[in-house]
Amino acid sequence: MFQQSVLDSYTSNSQKARVLTENWFASQMYCPCCLKPKISVYNNNKKVSDFFCDSCRNDFQLKSSKNRSGVKF
């Protein structure tokens, strides 16, 4: 479930989308490589990666889209 309280200090819709999806991903996502039930979050402004698995050392970057399906036409 999305935690909408994280949006209180943002006005831009793109910032809101980023913060909301990053928050959800950090709380709900497992490592797709080694299946560890929790992944870790890099500090803000790290280039290229947003999340990592401290077990298998894989990096992940979250991308969001304004389209519902995430597919751009």
N, C-alpha and C positions, 0 to 999 in steps of 0.2 A: 504494500500500500504506500502511496505517496505521502510524504510528510510535508504538508503545505506550509507549516510554520517556518520552514527554512527560507521562504520567499519574502518574508516581512521587510527586509532591507533592500529589495531590488525593485526597480521600476521598469527596466527594459525587458520585453518579452523574451528576447534571446538569452539574456542572463538568467531569467527565471527558468527557462527550459533547461539550460545547462546545469544550474544548481539543483533543480528538482531531479533530473535524471542521474546526475552524479551521486546524489544522496541515496536514491533508490538503489543504484548499482552497488554502491559500497555496502549497503545493509543487506542486500538480497543475493548477490552474485557469488557463485563458487568458482573455483579455478576449473576451466574447461579442459585443461591439460592433465592435471594430476587428480582432479576431483576433490581437492581440499575444500571443506565446506565454507571457508571464508577467505577473501582476498584482502590485501592491504592497500591503503591509499597513499600515493606519493604526496609530498608537500605541493602546495599551489605553485603554478608557473613552471613546472618541470616540462621541458621540451619533449615532445613525442609521446610520452607515456603518462597515464593518469593513475593506473593501478598496477599492482604486482603481486605475485604469489611468493611468499617467503619460503615456501617449501621447494618448489621446482624452479624458482627464479625466472619465470616468464613475466613479460611486461604486457600490459593491455592499455589500449587507448579507446575511450568512449567517444563515439560520434553520434550526434543527434541531427534530426532533420525536421523541418516543419511539416513534411508530409506524414500522414498517418502510417503508411507502410514503411517509411524510411527509404523508399525507392524514389529516385528523382527521374522524371520523364522529360 
